[in-house]
Amino acid sequence: MKAIKNELIYFATALMFFTRIPVPFTIPYSGEIMNKSQKYFAWVGLLVGLINAVILYLSTLLFNLEIGIVVMMISSVLLTGAFHEDGFTDMCDSFGGGYGKEKILTIMKDSRVGAYGTIGIILLFALKFYSIQALGMSDPIGVLLIVILAHTTSRFISGTMIYTHQYVTDIDVSKSKPLANKPLDKTALIVGFISVLIAFYLIPDWHLIFAFALAYLGKIYMGWYFKRHIGGYTGDCLGSVQQVCEVLFYLGTIIVWKFM
């Protein structure tokens, strides 16, 4: 029973960290609990993806596909508190306007959004909107499953950065967000990957492995870029990887549905 209770605490920690979904009980917090919650990052993505898919379906029934996508994107931001989007804008501002590790990290911790962040998030949202629109026009039901897959796989892929790259200590620890930054054993990766398999089971098309591979290649490139400029990753880097990989999964699915 204690083991089950601990796992519930780890999942609830991940849920509270990545979403605004209320948890109906008080949970303890520590750095160790935060690190152990990483196994459920992709599971949170699965839940968020399911909620977004339902909202997209209902909104499309009430209005049309385009309005449904906008409503879903708004609800997604409200559901997660723009957690990953905030990381993406910080990443754009810091790497776009900074030179050298210290300057990049200084800009990254600035709460203000600059030109690079504004332009970046607008282009990201535009690409996300038109990608989902293209998928919805091609397969109105299939796009719902792709939304679930994209949210799940992108969070799993983002979480693998903890295993493949080094965490960069923030220059101002007092402003640092709590972050799972220490890799667990391989069991944690397996637990996370199970959620990806469940999501793939919903739409058993092996061609979509291409979309997953494209998203993972995006993570590899971004990881290389981060390592080159700051020596590793930060929490904002993880958020940006999630957002980019989500869009890459949509784009990869478009290629699969069009040519395979």
N, C-alpha and C positions, 0 to 999 in steps of 0.2 A: 504493500500500500504506500509506503514511504517513497519507493521508486516512482510509482505512478504520480504521486503528488508532486515530486520534484520535476517530472517531465511536464506536468501541467503548468508549473511555475515558469519553466523555461519557455513554453509556448506562449503563455500570457505575457511574459516579458517582451518577447519578439513582437507580439500583437500590439502591445502598448507603445513600443518603441517606434514601429513603422506605421501605425494607423491611429485614428481617433476613436476607434471602436472601444466602448467602455468595457472594462473587465469587472464582473460583479463581485469581486472579492479582493481583499488587500493582499498584496504579495511583497515579499522582502526584496531588497535590491542589494547587489554587490557586483564588483567587477567580475567575479567568477561566474555568477548567474548570467550576467550579460554575455560573457564569452560562450557559455554553454547553450544560450538561446539561439546561437547561429545556426544550429541544425534545423531550426524551424523557419528560417528566413523564406525559403521557397514555399513552405506551407502557408505562410501569410500571403505570399503572392498568389497562391491557388485560391485562397478565400477572397482576396481583393479582385482577382480576375472573375470569379463566379458572380460577385456582386455587380461588377461593371457589365458583365454579359447580360444579366437580368435587366439592368437599367437600360442598356442599349436596346434590348428586345422590346420592352414596354414602351420606351420613348419612340421607337420606330413605328410601333402600332398606332400610337396616339398622333404622331406628327408625320415625319418622313425620315429617311435614312440620315440625311445631313444634320437635321436638328437632333436626331437621336444620338449621333456621334458627339455633338457639342455638349448635350446634356450629360452624356457619359463621361466626357473629359472633365466637366465641371464637378460632377459627383466624385470622380476619382481624386481630384485635387482636394476636395473637402474631406473625403474619406481618409486620405493619408496626410492631410495638413501640408500638402505640397513638399513633402519631406525630400523626395528624390529630385524634384524639379528645382528646389532651392540649392541642392548640391550641384546640379548642372549649371545653374547661373553663376554660382561661385567659381566653379571650375573655368567657365568661359572668361569671366572677368580676370581671374588670377593668372591663367596661362596666356590670355590675350594681352593683358596690360602689364604683366610683370616680367622681369628679367633676373634670373638667378633664384636659387632656392629660397632665400630669406625674403625677397620681395614678393615672390609668388605666394608664399605662405602668409605673409602680412595682408596682402589683398584678399586672400581666401577667407580670412577671419573677419573681414570688414562686412558688416551687415547690409551696407548699401549695395544697390544693384547698378552697375555701370552700363556703358554702351554695348560692350561685348556680351554681357549677360542678357541684356534686353534683346539684342539681335538674335543671339543664339536660341533663346527660349521661344521666340516668335517663329523662327525657322523650324525648330524641332516640333512645335505644336502643329505647324502647317503640314510638315511631312507626315506626322502621325495621323492627322485628319484625312489627308488625301489618300494615304495608304489604306486606312480602314474603310474609307469610302469605296475605293477600288475593289477591295475584298468583298464588301457588302453588296455591291452591284453584281459581282460575279456569283456569289453564293450567300444569300441572306441568312441562312442558318449556319453555314460553315464559319462565317465571320465571328459568330458568338463563341464558338469553340476556339478559334484562333486567338481571340482576346484573352481567354483563360490561359491558353498555352503561352502567349507572349508575356503575360504578367508572371507566370510561374517560372518559366525558363530564364527570364531576364534577372529575376532575383536570385535564382540559383547560380547563374553565371557570375553575377556581381559578388556573391558570397565566396566564390572560389578564389577571389583576389586575396583573401585572408591566407590561403594555402600557398599561393604561387608568388606573392610579392611581400615585401617588407613594409610594415606600418611605419609611417613617418610621424614622429612626435611633434605636436603642434608647438609653435614658438611661444604661444601664450596659453599655458595649460589651464589657466583659470577660465578661459573662454572655450575650451574644448568640449565637444559633445561626448557623452558616454558612447563607447563604441566597442563592439566585439572585434578585437584585433589579434587574438592569439588562436592559432589553429588547434582544433581538437584532433582526435584520432580519426581514422578513415571511416569509422562507424557513423560519425556525424555527417560526412559527405554522402554516405549511403542513404541515411534518413532523409536528407534533403533531396537526393535524386529520386527517391521513391515518389515524391510529390510530382516530379516531372513525368515519371512513367504513368502516373494516374492521369495527368493532364493529356498525355499522348494517347492514352487508351480511349479517351472521349472521341478522338478523331483518328482512327488507326490508318494513317497514310504514311508509309515509311519514307516517302519523298520529302516529308517535312523535316527529316534529319538534316537536309540541306539548309533549311532556315535556321535550325539550331546551330549548325556549323558556322554559318555566316555570322550569327550573333556572337559566337564564341571567338571568331577571328577578330571581330570588333573589340572584344575584351582584350585579346592578346596585343593588338596594336595600341590600345589606350594604356595598357599596363606598361608596355615598352616606352611609350611617350612619357608617362608619369615617372618611371624609373630614371629616364634620361635627364629629366629636368629637376626633380626633387628627391630622387632616390627611392621612391616607393609610392604608397598611396595614403590618402587621408579619408575621413568619412565622406567629405564632399566628392572625392574621386569615386567612391563606391556608388554614391547616388547618381553621378553622371554616367557611370558604366551601366547601371540599371536602365536609365532612360534611353541611352543609345542602343543598347542590346534589344530593348523592347521594340524600337522602331526598325532595327535591322531584321528582327524576326518577322515583322509585317512585310517588309520589302522582300525578304527571302521567300515568304509564302506566295507573294505575287508572282515571283519568278517561277516557283514550282507550279502554280496553277496555270500559268501561261505557257510554259514550255515543256512540262514533264507529265 
